[in-house]
Amino acid sequence: MSVNNWTIHTGVAVSIPREDIDTDQILPKQFMKLIDKKGFGKHLFFDWRYLDLEGKILNPEFVLNQEGFKNASVLIVCKNFGCGSSREHAPWALSDFGFRAILAPSFADIFSINAAKNGIALVRLKEEEIHSLGEWVSKNPGSQIRINLENLEVQAGEQTFFFHLDSASVNRIRNGWDDIDTTLKNEREILEFERKRKMEKTFLEVRW
């Protein structure tokens, strides 16, 4: 079970107003060597965050390196976020960095599936709403946005927006479930199925 489960999240918001941010930009391929979900956050948006290949010199122009945004946990982006290859390492990096919600007009399909498994809520809003939020965040660095999965509501200052998120994704995030957890919810039925199968189809058993 993930430690990133939540129902209401309030966190510093940051805006990266770019369209079609793909998984290669989120996490470049050279960092896909780890098999554990931890440790990817330092490589998030690597080519934008750093000026050198070793990741030692921060790019002062990139927003995540600027005061007020270093501890951001709510990301505001433009349409088609998470496009490109289907690597699950991309949401691993976002989650490990600390992001719990991403607000955009649209997301790539496979990225959408992987995000909820890692405690990240994908909040779809209209383009004009995203633009309004992006401007508000840029003018108020360090300001927080509140995401509520109970009533599917976004609150930012005096602005309130409503969104839709499928119940399966909400349940994954609220309970911290990954694919194994959702399967084990039916553990009793699985064990009972296996018990009957062994009794009824003994010819399938392997004998050494």
Secondary structure, DSSP 8 states (H G I E B T S, - for coil): --TT--SEEEEEEEEE--S--BHHHHS-GGGTT--SSTT-GGGTTHHHHBSSTTS-SB-TTSGGGSTTTTT--EEEE-SSBTBSS--THHHHHHHHHT--EEEES-B-HHHHHHHHHTT-EEEE--HHHHHHHHHHHHHSTT-EEEEETTTTEEEETTEEEE----HHHHHHHHHT--HHHHHHTTHHHHHHHHHHHHHH-GGGS---
